[in-house]
Amino acid sequence: AVPVLKALLEMPGMPGMRNWAIVKRTQLYERVIHDIIDTDERNHMLKEFYIAMALFKCAPENLAARQVLMEYASGMHGLFACYASMVLSCR
């Protein structure tokens, strides 16, 4: 499972796989969505988070997975931050 998860997380140009954690307030303003039922942003975040979490559980030494989880742990989305912190602390 590790090679597949790693390839997914590091796949270039694949929307929804990397850099969806919001760690700065300016990112919130840049990603304002004016459609109240648009769930694309959340879905991209969930994909990235779950792939990183699964990869971290399978291979805790993987730096890409750890980096993604650390971004979410220090991010501005409370539930993602709590869960990422928990995943990082429970090897």
N, C-alpha and C positions, 0 to 999 in steps of 0.2 A: 504493500500500500504506500510505502514511503516514496518510491520514485514517482508514482502517479500523482500523489498529493503535492510533492515538490514541483513537478512540472506544471501542474495547474496554478500553483501560487506564483510561480515565476514566469508564467507564460506572457511574453510581450504582446502588447496590443489587445489583450483580451479584456473587454470591459467587465468590470465587476470583480476583478481578481486582486488588484492592488491599489493602495493609496486612497482608500475610502474612509479611513478613520479621520475624524475631525478633532484636531488638537489645538486649533487656534480659533479665536472668535472671528477673524477675518474669513476663514473658510466657511463659517456659517453663512455669512453675508454673500459670499460668492456662489453658494449653492442654494439660494432661496428658490423655492419652487412655488409657483403661483397657482398650481392646480392642487386643490386640497385632497384629492383622492389619488395623487400620483405616489406610487410605492416603489418606483425604480431605485431611488437613493437608498432606501432601507434594504431592498433586496440585494443591491450590490454590496452593501456593508455586511449583510448576513452571509453571503457567499464567501467573502474574504475572511470573515471571522471564523466561520465553521471549518473552512479548509485549513486555516492557520492553526486552529485548535486541534484538529485531528492530526495534523502533521506534528505538532508539538507533543501530543500524547504518544505518538508512535516513535518519534525521534526528538527527544528533548534537547539534543545538541544542535538541532537545525537552527541556524541564526536567522534565517528569513522568517520562520514561524515565530520565533521569540520576538523579533523586531515588530512584527505586526501586532502581536498580543500586547507588547509594551506600549505601542501607540494607542491602542484601544484602552489600556489600563490608565493612561494619562489623558485620555480624551474627554470630550464634553458630553458624551452620551452616557448618562449615569448607569444604566443597566449593562451596557457593553463594558464600561469601566469596571464595575463590580465583578462581573463574570470573568473578564480577562485577568483581573488581579487574582481571583480564586484559582483559575487554571494555572497561572504562573507559579503560585505558591504551593500547589498540590501536585507534586511530580508523581 
